[in-house]
Amino acid sequence: MKILIWLLSLIPAIGSLTVINRVEPYVFGLPFIVFWATAWLILTSVCLYISSIIQDKKEVNK
């Protein structure tokens, strides 16, 4: 399971290499690199929040 999690964590890094190295694209008025960093900041926060909720439920059930 840890290997799967590790491999899934590489997807954003590998995906960013092919997309981020461009100058032109703008998303919601932001340069793509700024949008990419902001999007992953928000997604990381959401994932950590969901993980926290799941972890708390597991501790309550013990």
Helices and strands as residue ranges (DSSP letters): H 2-19, E 26-27, E 30-31, H 32-61
